[in-house]
Structure formats: structure tokens, C-alpha cells
Amino acid sequence: MPEAFLAACALVLVLEGLLPLIAPRVWREAFTRLTQLSDGQLRFIGLVSIGIGVITLMVIRA
């Protein structure tokens, strides 16, 4: 179990690093737009992300 968790964290870091590596200007513009969102909008984005992740895990594990 700890190995799977560490592998998942490592994969997140790899995926998070791709956009700044490949297109730093696009990443910077997207990050700037994110900072301008309200707390409620950011919470909704977080909720949707969690939901997609949970559903994906359920499909993979089934």
C-alpha cells in the first residue's frame, strides 16, 4: 500500500510538471486566471477534481 501511494504521488508530480516544461507561457496564464477565481469557484473545481478521481479509481479497481 505505501508503495502504491508513493507511486501515485510521483505520477502527480510528473503530470503537474509537464505543462510548465512544455508550455511555460500557457501555464503562467492559466495560473494567473486561477488566482482570479473566487473561493467558491476554486472549491467547486476541487470538488469536481476529487469526484473525477474517485470515479476513476472505482472504475480502475472494478
N, C-alpha and C positions, 0 to 999 in steps of 0.2 A: 504493500500500500504506500509506504513513504516514497518508493522509487517511482511509482506512477504519478504521485503528486509533484515530485520534483521534475519529472519529465514534462508534465503539463505546464508547470511554471516556466521551464526553459523554453517550451514551444511558444508560450505567450510572449516572452521576451524577444524571440526570433521574429514572430509576426509583427510585434509592435515596432521593431527596428527596421522593417523593410521599407515602409513609406518614407521615413526621413532619409534613408540611404539612397533610395531610387529617385525620389522627387521632393527634395527639401522645401522648395517654394510652396508646393501644394500642401505639404504637411503643415508648414507655418501658417498658411492662410486658413486651413481647416481648424487649427488650434486657436487662432485668433477669433474665428467665428464661435467656437465652443465657449470661449471666455465671455462672450457677449450674451449667452443664453441665461435665462433666469434659473433660479434654484429648482423650481418646479419642472422646467423643461429638462434640466440635467438629471433630475431624479427619474423622470419618465424614461429617458434614454437608458439609464442604469437598469431600471425595471425591465424594459424590453430586452436588454442585453442578457440579463440574468435568465429571463424566460426562454430566450432562444438557446442559451447554453444548457439549461436544464432539459429542455425538449430534445436537444441534440444528444445529450448524454443518455437519455432514456431510449432513444432510437438506437444508438450505438450498442448499448448494453442488452437490448432485447434480442 
